[in-house]
Amino acid sequence: MTEPSGFFRQHHAVEAPAIDGAHFRQHWSVVPKLEQLKTDRAISWSVWLAAVEFRRVLEIVLMDQWKPPSFDHVGGGGGFDPGPRRIDALKRKAIVRGHIGSWAVDLLELHLVADLPWEDLGRRYGVHRSTARRWTIHTLEVLPYVVWRGNAEGL
């Protein structure tokens, strides 16, 4: 099994294969940025939990964005019915957007779902990677207040 290159390790946190009583990781794996922030103690446990919950909402919104083609029915009409799960996720995303703004929600979407490297996130916003990381941490720190203090009806 080959190891990731030095260049790859420079830009990504990776975990080595481990098979023991606590782990079953047969291959090298990339550690998501959110997990790395928690490991580095840059965010607290409550911030991490709120971010994981909001990531779930974002993933539902994004994965249900387009109806898969159906070859069972021809000309059924009526358009796309997103279903209650997506409607609920859209409402929750809108509540958070109302509290922290569109820019912050877009930043969180790029961080939580796309898991962009700090360099790419910084380049997207025209700032240094450390600034992108600080912005992300600051935005993440607001989530528990929106999620659990009654402001967002509890995501």
N, CA and C atoms as a LAMMPS dump frame, in Angstrom:
ITEM: TIMESTEP
0
ITEM: NUMBER OF ATOMS
465
ITEM: BOX BOUNDS ff ff ff
-5.0000000000000000e+02 5.0000000000000000e+02
-5.0000000000000000e+02 5.0000000000000000e+02
-5.0000000000000000e+02 5.0000000000000000e+02
ITEM: ATOMS id mol type element x y z
1 1 1 N 0.844 -1.17 0
2 1 2 C 0 0 0
3 1 3 C 0.894 1.24 0
4 2 1 N 0.663 2.147 -0.914
5 2 2 C 1.506 3.327 -1.021
6 2 3 C 1.009 4.444 -0.119
7 3 1 N 1.944 5.222 0.352
8 3 2 C 1.632 6.369 1.199
9 3 3 C 1.335 7.589 0.341
10 4 1 N 0.58 8.556 0.891
11 4 2 C 0.391 9.826 0.178
12 4 3 C 1.734 10.547 0.066
13 5 1 N 1.883 11.308 -0.99
14 5 2 C 3.137 12.034 -1.206
15 5 3 C 3.304 13.148 -0.18
16 6 1 N 4.514 13.663 -0.09
17 6 2 C 4.789 14.787 0.794
18 6 3 C 3.971 16.008 0.42
19 7 1 N 3.8 16.239 -0.867
20 7 2 C 2.999 17.372 -1.341
21 7 3 C 1.548 17.212 -0.884
22 8 1 N 1 16.01 -1.017
23 8 2 C -0.38 15.761 -0.607
24 8 3 C -0.53 15.974 0.896
25 9 1 N 0.439 15.477 1.672
26 9 2 C 0.394 15.64 3.122
27 9 3 C 0.532 17.098 3.541
28 10 1 N 1.202 17.888 2.72
29 10 2 C 1.362 19.308 3.011
30 10 3 C 0.017 20.024 2.954
31 11 1 N -0.887 19.553 2.123
32 11 2 C -2.163 20.23 1.913
33 11 3 C -3.357 19.528 2.544
34 12 1 N -3.174 18.314 3.052
35 12 2 C -4.282 17.562 3.642
36 12 3 C -3.802 16.847 4.892
37 13 1 N -4.672 16.776 5.886
38 13 2 C -4.397 15.932 7.045
39 13 3 C -4.85 14.524 6.677
40 14 1 N -3.993 13.548 6.875
41 14 2 C -4.328 12.173 6.509
42 14 3 C -4.148 11.254 7.711
43 15 1 N -4.901 10.171 7.691
44 15 2 C -4.781 9.143 8.719
45 15 3 C -4.261 7.876 8.075
46 16 1 N -3.312 7.257 8.728
47 16 2 C -2.733 6.012 8.214
48 16 3 C -3.717 4.86 8.42
49 17 1 N -3.548 3.802 7.642
50 17 2 C -4.39 2.623 7.858
51 17 3 C -4.207 2.102 9.285
52 18 1 N -5.318 1.67 9.885
53 18 2 C -5.255 1.135 11.244
54 18 3 C -6.369 0.119 11.429
55 19 1 N -5.983 -1.066 11.824
56 19 2 C -6.965 -2.088 12.136
57 19 3 C -6.614 -2.614 13.52
58 20 1 N -7.444 -2.219 14.492
59 20 2 C -7.228 -2.651 15.865
60 20 3 C -8.569 -2.618 16.586
61 21 1 N -8.552 -2.628 17.901
62 21 2 C -9.787 -2.648 18.668
63 21 3 C -10.625 -1.387 18.526
64 22 1 N -9.989 -0.27 18.176
65 22 2 C -10.709 1.002 18.09
66 22 3 C -10.93 1.478 16.656
67 23 1 N -10.176 0.951 15.692
68 23 2 C -10.246 1.45 14.314
69 23 3 C -10.344 0.303 13.316
70 24 1 N -11.018 0.583 12.224
71 24 2 C -10.994 -0.328 11.084
72 24 3 C -10.9 0.536 9.834
73 25 1 N -9.695 0.987 9.563
74 25 2 C -9.426 1.867 8.431
75 25 3 C -8.39 1.149 7.566
76 26 1 N -8.857 0.538 6.469
77 26 2 C -7.978 -0.279 5.647
78 26 3 C -7.071 0.532 4.736
79 27 1 N -7.405 1.796 4.508
80 27 2 C -6.651 2.615 3.559
81 27 3 C -6.329 3.961 4.195
82 28 1 N -5.44 4.691 3.557
83 28 2 C -5.168 6.061 3.963
84 28 3 C -6.446 6.862 3.763
85 29 1 N -6.76 7.759 4.692
86 29 2 C -7.959 8.569 4.534
87 29 3 C -7.661 10.024 4.87
88 30 1 N -8.357 10.91 4.174
89 30 2 C -8.21 12.345 4.394
90 30 3 C -9.129 12.739 5.546
91 31 1 N -8.597 13.501 6.487
92 31 2 C -9.376 13.987 7.619
93 31 3 C -10.114 15.253 7.169
94 32 1 N -11.453 15.278 7.284
95 32 2 C -12.187 16.487 6.886
96 32 3 C -11.747 17.703 7.699
97 33 1 N -11.846 18.875 7.106
98 33 2 C -11.4 20.104 7.771
99 33 3 C -12.13 20.335 9.09
100 34 1 N -13.409 20.012 9.14
101 34 2 C -14.174 20.196 10.377
102 34 3 C -13.61 19.319 11.496
103 35 1 N -13.273 18.081 11.171
104 35 2 C -12.688 17.181 12.171
105 35 3 C -11.326 17.701 12.624
106 36 1 N -10.558 18.241 11.683
107 36 2 C -9.241 18.757 12.023
108 36 3 C -9.352 19.968 12.948
109 37 1 N -10.356 20.816 12.718
110 37 2 C -10.557 21.961 13.616
111 37 3 C -10.881 21.494 15.031
112 38 1 N -11.658 20.439 15.141
113 38 2 C -11.989 19.893 16.465
114 38 3 C -10.747 19.286 17.11
115 39 1 N -9.967 18.539 16.335
116 39 2 C -8.747 17.925 16.85
117 39 3 C -7.746 18.985 17.303
118 40 1 N -7.644 20.069 16.538
119 40 2 C -6.726 21.168 16.887
120 40 3 C -7.252 22.041 18.023
121 41 1 N -8.466 21.746 18.491
122 41 2 C -9.137 22.523 19.535
123 41 3 C -9.39 23.967 19.116
124 42 1 N -9.547 24.171 17.815
125 42 2 C -9.89 25.493 17.304
126 42 3 C -11.377 25.762 17.479
127 43 1 N -12.172 24.684 17.583
128 43 2 C -13.597 24.814 17.859
129 43 3 C -13.956 23.887 19.017
130 44 1 N -15.015 24.246 19.716
131 44 2 C -15.446 23.442 20.861
132 44 3 C -16.335 22.294 20.399
133 45 1 N -16.651 21.426 21.345
134 45 2 C -17.506 20.281 21.065
135 45 3 C -18.892 20.742 20.616
136 46 1 N -19.451 21.746 21.271
137 46 2 C -20.794 22.215 20.906
138 46 3 C -20.797 22.848 19.522
139 47 1 N -19.738 23.55 19.168
140 47 2 C -19.633 24.125 17.821
141 47 3 C -19.545 23.001 16.798
142 48 1 N -18.764 21.977 17.091
143 48 2 C -18.636 20.848 16.177
144 48 3 C -19.982 20.153 15.971
145 49 1 N -20.721 19.919 17.075
146 49 2 C -22.031 19.27 16.967
147 49 3 C -23.008 20.087 16.13
148 50 1 N -23.04 21.403 16.353
149 50 2 C -23.926 22.271 15.573
150 50 3 C -23.526 22.259 14.104
151 51 1 N -22.23 22.248 13.835
152 51 2 C -21.75 22.226 12.45
153 51 3 C -22.106 20.912 11.759
154 52 1 N -21.989 19.8 12.475
155 52 2 C -22.36 18.503 11.9
156 52 3 C -23.85 18.485 11.567
157 53 1 N -24.666 19.031 12.453
158 53 2 C -26.108 19.082 12.21
159 53 3 C -26.426 19.983 11.017
160 54 1 N -25.773 21.134 10.94
161 54 2 C -26.029 22.038 9.82
162 54 3 C -25.51 21.442 8.512
163 55 1 N -24.402 20.702 8.571
164 55 2 C -23.902 20.022 7.372
165 55 3 C -24.938 19.023 6.854
166 56 1 N -25.588 18.331 7.775
167 56 2 C -26.643 17.388 7.377
168 56 3 C -27.776 18.121 6.638
169 57 1 N -28.158 19.275 7.141
170 57 2 C -29.197 20.084 6.485
171 57 3 C -28.741 20.489 5.087
172 58 1 N -27.5 20.973 4.978
173 58 2 C -26.98 21.397 3.67
174 58 3 C -26.912 20.229 2.693
175 59 1 N -26.506 19.077 3.166
176 59 2 C -26.415 17.907 2.281
177 59 3 C -27.785 17.486 1.767
178 60 1 N -28.804 17.565 2.611
179 60 2 C -30.164 17.229 2.17
180 60 3 C -30.623 18.21 1.095
181 61 1 N -30.361 19.486 1.323
182 61 2 C -30.749 20.502 0.335
183 61 3 C -30.045 20.252 -0.99
184 62 1 N -28.757 19.962 -0.934
185 62 2 C -27.98 19.804 -2.166
186 62 3 C -28.247 18.485 -2.87
187 63 1 N -28.427 17.393 -2.133
188 63 2 C -28.59 16.109 -2.803
189 63 3 C -29.981 15.951 -3.406
190 64 1 N -30.956 16.636 -2.863
191 64 2 C -32.308 16.537 -3.4
192 64 3 C -32.63 17.666 -4.375
193 65 1 N -31.596 18.323 -4.872
194 65 2 C -31.812 19.484 -5.731
195 65 3 C -32.407 19.112 -7.085
196 66 1 N -32.066 17.967 -7.607
197 66 2 C -32.575 17.552 -8.909
198 66 3 C -33.221 16.187 -8.787
199 67 1 N -34.328 16.024 -9.474
200 67 2 C -35.027 14.747 -9.465
201 67 3 C -34.297 13.789 -10.398
202 68 1 N -33.997 12.578 -9.939
203 68 2 C -33.351 11.614 -10.835
204 68 3 C -34.325 11.205 -11.943
205 69 1 N -33.809 10.883 -13.117
206 69 2 C -34.71 10.502 -14.203
207 69 3 C -35.435 9.203 -13.89
208 70 1 N -36.682 9.153 -14.275
209 70 2 C -37.481 7.948 -14.077
210 70 3 C -37.926 7.447 -15.436
211 71 1 N -37.617 6.207 -15.719
212 71 2 C -38 5.628 -17.001
213 71 3 C -39.235 4.749 -16.852
214 72 1 N -39.788 4.716 -15.622
215 72 2 C -40.977 3.901 -15.379
216 72 3 C -42.25 4.568 -15.883
217 73 1 N -42.294 5.899 -15.785
218 73 2 C -43.504 6.627 -16.149
219 73 3 C -43.173 7.592 -17.276
220 74 1 N -43.992 7.627 -18.263
221 74 2 C -43.787 8.536 -19.391
222 74 3 C -44.864 9.604 -19.337
223 75 1 N -44.426 10.867 -19.357
224 75 2 C -45.378 11.979 -19.427
225 75 3 C -46.261 12.107 -18.213
226 76 1 N -45.741 11.818 -17.033
227 76 2 C -46.535 11.927 -15.816
228 76 3 C -46.914 13.356 -15.479
229 77 1 N -46.102 14.328 -15.919
230 77 2 C -46.395 15.74 -15.652
231 77 3 C -46.333 16.057 -14.179
232 78 1 N -46.77 17.237 -13.844
233 78 2 C -46.843 17.632 -12.443
234 78 3 C -45.563 18.195 -11.874
235 79 1 N -44.451 18.06 -12.538
236 79 2 C -43.2 18.638 -12.059
237 79 3 C -42.576 17.856 -10.913
238 80 1 N -41.633 18.492 -10.251
239 80 2 C -40.832 17.852 -9.219
240 80 3 C -41.409 18.156 -7.849
241 81 1 N -41.698 17.136 -7.078
242 81 2 C -42.164 17.295 -5.701
243 81 3 C -40.974 17.008 -4.796
244 82 1 N -40.432 18.039 -4.133
245 82 2 C -39.222 17.844 -3.346
246 82 3 C -39.403 16.982 -2.105
247 83 1 N -40.583 16.822 -1.63
248 83 2 C -40.802 15.992 -0.458
249 83 3 C -40.594 16.751 0.836
250 84 1 N -41.145 16.232 1.917
251 84 2 C -41.095 16.94 3.201
252 84 3 C -39.685 17.079 3.778
253 85 1 N -38.823 16.115 3.52
254 85 2 C -37.46 16.19 4.061
255 85 3 C -36.698 17.384 3.501
256 86 1 N -36.795 17.585 2.183
257 86 2 C -36.099 18.717 1.569
258 86 3 C -36.753 20.027 1.937
259 87 1 N -38.076 20.056 1.996
260 87 2 C -38.777 21.289 2.376
261 87 3 C -38.361 21.705 3.786
262 88 1 N -38.287 20.751 4.697
263 88 2 C -37.848 21.04 6.059
264 88 3 C -36.407 21.552 6.071
265 89 1 N -35.534 20.908 5.305
266 89 2 C -34.126 21.336 5.247
267 89 3 C -34.009 22.737 4.65
268 90 1 N -34.803 23.032 3.624
269 90 2 C -34.781 24.374 3.027
270 90 3 C -35.228 25.43 4.037
271 91 1 N -36.246 25.116 4.832
272 91 2 C -36.708 26.053 5.869
273 91 3 C -35.609 26.286 6.899
274 92 1 N -34.953 25.21 7.312
275 92 2 C -33.891 25.332 8.309
276 92 3 C -32.711 26.138 7.777
277 93 1 N -32.359 25.908 6.524
278 93 2 C -31.275 26.682 5.916
279 93 3 C -31.658 28.152 5.839
280 94 1 N -32.915 28.434 5.502
281 94 2 C -33.38 29.819 5.411
282 94 3 C -33.357 30.51 6.773
283 95 1 N -33.692 29.775 7.83
284 95 2 C -33.652 30.345 9.176
285 95 3 C -32.229 30.736 9.538
286 96 1 N -31.286 29.826 9.28
287 96 2 C -29.886 30.127 9.584
288 96 3 C -29.407 31.29 8.723
289 97 1 N -29.768 31.284 7.438
290 97 2 C -29.381 32.377 6.536
291 97 3 C -29.926 33.714 7.056
292 98 1 N -31.139 33.699 7.605
293 98 2 C -31.725 34.918 8.156
294 98 3 C -30.954 35.445 9.355
295 99 1 N -30.321 34.56 10.119
296 99 2 C -29.574 34.975 11.31
297 99 3 C -28.126 35.346 11.013
298 100 1 N -27.476 34.609 10.119
299 100 2 C -26.044 34.876 9.916
300 100 3 C -25.721 35.44 8.534
301 101 1 N -26.682 35.441 7.618
302 101 2 C -26.484 36.04 6.301
303 101 3 C -26.08 35.04 5.229
304 102 1 N -26.315 35.431 3.996
305 102 2 C -26.027 34.57 2.841
306 102 3 C -24.544 34.289 2.688
307 103 1 N -23.726 35.314 2.902
308 103 2 C -22.285 35.149 2.732
309 103 3 C -21.763 34.079 3.692
310 104 1 N -22.207 34.129 4.946
311 104 2 C -21.739 33.172 5.942
312 104 3 C -22.232 31.762 5.634
313 105 1 N -23.477 31.636 5.173
314 105 2 C -23.999 30.309 4.825
315 105 3 C -23.232 29.742 3.635
316 106 1 N -22.923 30.582 2.653
317 106 2 C -22.139 30.115 1.506
318 106 3 C -20.741 29.662 1.939
319 107 1 N -20.121 30.405 2.849
320 107 2 C -18.813 30.022 3.375
321 107 3 C -18.895 28.665 4.075
322 108 1 N -19.929 28.479 4.893
323 108 2 C -20.091 27.204 5.589
324 108 3 C -20.361 26.06 4.625
325 109 1 N -21.102 26.332 3.57
326 109 2 C -21.369 25.293 2.572
327 109 3 C -20.069 24.835 1.911
328 110 1 N -19.21 25.786 1.579
329 110 2 C -17.925 25.434 0.966
330 110 3 C -17.027 24.686 1.951
331 111 1 N -17.13 25.024 3.228
332 111 2 C -16.3 24.365 4.233
333 111 3 C -16.867 23.007 4.625
334 112 1 N -18.155 22.962 4.967
335 112 2 C -18.74 21.748 5.528
336 112 3 C -19.028 20.678 4.483
337 113 1 N -19.508 21.086 3.317
338 113 2 C -19.904 20.101 2.31
339 113 3 C -18.782 19.861 1.295
340 114 1 N -18.254 20.933 0.716
341 114 2 C -17.199 20.773 -0.292
342 114 3 C -15.853 20.418 0.353
343 115 1 N -15.666 20.775 1.625
344 115 2 C -14.427 20.495 2.358
345 115 3 C -13.198 20.987 1.592
346 116 1 N -13.291 22.223 1.111
347 116 2 C -12.179 22.797 0.346
348 116 3 C -10.953 23 1.228
349 117 1 N -9.765 22.812 0.676
350 117 2 C -8.549 23.163 1.419
351 117 3 C -8.548 24.663 1.725
352 118 1 N -7.879 25.054 2.804
353 118 2 C -7.855 26.467 3.197
354 118 3 C -7.318 27.35 2.085
355 119 1 N -6.352 26.844 1.316
356 119 2 C -5.794 27.631 0.22
357 119 3 C -6.868 27.946 -0.822
358 120 1 N -7.663 26.942 -1.187
359 120 2 C -8.714 27.137 -2.186
360 120 3 C -9.816 28.053 -1.666
361 121 1 N -10.161 27.898 -0.408
362 121 2 C -11.186 28.751 0.184
363 121 3 C -10.703 30.203 0.223
364 122 1 N -9.446 30.392 0.616
365 122 2 C -8.879 31.741 0.628
366 122 3 C -8.821 32.354 -0.759
367 123 1 N -8.421 31.544 -1.745
368 123 2 C -8.348 32.031 -3.127
369 123 3 C -9.733 32.44 -3.623
370 124 1 N -10.746 31.686 -3.257
371 124 2 C -12.116 31.984 -3.682
372 124 3 C -12.582 33.338 -3.171
373 125 1 N -12.132 33.696 -1.952
374 125 2 C -12.53 34.973 -1.353
375 125 3 C -11.45 36.05 -1.463
376 126 1 N -10.338 35.721 -2.092
377 126 2 C -9.275 36.702 -2.298
378 126 3 C -8.508 37.053 -1.038
379 127 1 N -8.358 36.071 -0.133
380 127 2 C -7.629 36.308 1.112
381 127 3 C -6.632 35.168 1.345
382 128 1 N -5.756 35.351 2.312
383 128 2 C -4.784 34.321 2.681
384 128 3 C -5.511 33.143 3.336
385 129 1 N -4.92 31.96 3.259
386 129 2 C -5.555 30.76 3.819
387 129 3 C -5.815 30.881 5.313
388 130 1 N -4.933 31.542 6.04
389 130 2 C -5.149 31.695 7.488
390 130 3 C -6.351 32.607 7.768
391 131 1 N -6.574 33.585 6.911
392 131 2 C -7.746 34.451 7.053
393 131 3 C -9.018 33.662 6.763
394 132 1 N -8.99 32.82 5.727
395 132 2 C -10.15 31.98 5.406
396 132 3 C -10.454 31.04 6.57
397 133 1 N -9.431 30.508 7.18
398 133 2 C -9.616 29.609 8.33
399 133 3 C -10.228 30.368 9.502
400 134 1 N -9.718 31.577 9.801
401 134 2 C -10.266 32.383 10.895
402 134 3 C -11.723 32.748 10.637
403 135 1 N -12.035 33.157 9.403
404 135 2 C -13.422 33.492 9.059
405 135 3 C -14.335 32.289 9.281
406 136 1 N -13.858 31.119 8.856
407 136 2 C -14.661 29.906 8.994
408 136 3 C -14.892 29.578 10.466
409 137 1 N -13.859 29.653 11.278
410 137 2 C -13.992 29.372 12.703
411 137 3 C -14.968 30.352 13.343
412 138 1 N -14.82 31.627 13.017
413 138 2 C -15.713 32.645 13.581
414 138 3 C -17.17 32.377 13.183
415 139 1 N -17.385 31.991 11.937
416 139 2 C -18.737 31.698 11.464
417 139 3 C -19.283 30.435 12.122
418 140 1 N -18.448 29.424 12.272
419 140 2 C -18.873 28.192 12.941
420 140 3 C -19.274 28.448 14.396
421 141 1 N -18.567 29.363 15.058
422 141 2 C -18.838 29.631 16.466
423 141 3 C -20.221 30.222 16.71
424 142 1 N -20.847 30.766 15.688
425 142 2 C -22.187 31.337 15.818
426 142 3 C -23.264 30.248 15.767
427 143 1 N -22.972 29.13 15.111
428 143 2 C -23.989 28.093 14.89
429 143 3 C -24.679 27.585 16.157
430 144 1 N -23.973 27.292 17.252
431 144 2 C -24.699 26.796 18.429
432 144 3 C -25.756 27.773 18.946
433 145 1 N -25.485 29.06 18.847
434 145 2 C -26.455 30.051 19.306
435 145 3 C -27.697 30.047 18.426
436 146 1 N -27.485 29.874 17.145
437 146 2 C -28.612 29.838 16.21
438 146 3 C -29.36 28.516 16.345
439 147 1 N -28.629 27.435 16.509
440 147 2 C -29.224 26.109 16.522
441 147 3 C -29.905 25.794 17.854
442 148 1 N -29.249 26.065 18.985
443 148 2 C -29.74 25.548 20.262
444 148 3 C -30.299 26.593 21.212
445 149 1 N -30.252 27.833 20.896
446 149 2 C -30.776 28.85 21.822
447 149 3 C -32.173 29.31 21.428
448 150 1 N -32.861 28.493 20.604
449 150 2 C -34.224 28.812 20.224
450 150 3 C -34.339 29.738 19.038
451 151 1 N -33.218 30.262 18.554
452 151 2 C -33.285 31.213 17.451
453 151 3 C -33.621 30.572 16.124
454 152 1 N -33.31 29.303 15.96
455 152 2 C -33.58 28.636 14.703
456 152 3 C -34.552 27.472 14.892
457 153 1 N -35.319 27.54 15.964
458 153 2 C -36.291 26.501 16.261
459 153 3 C -35.617 25.139 16.355
460 154 1 N -34.345 25.131 16.71
461 154 2 C -33.593 23.88 16.84
462 154 3 C -33.485 23.117 15.557
463 155 1 N -32.366 23.249 14.903
464 155 2 C -32.157 22.51 13.646
465 155 3 C -32.317 21.043 13.923
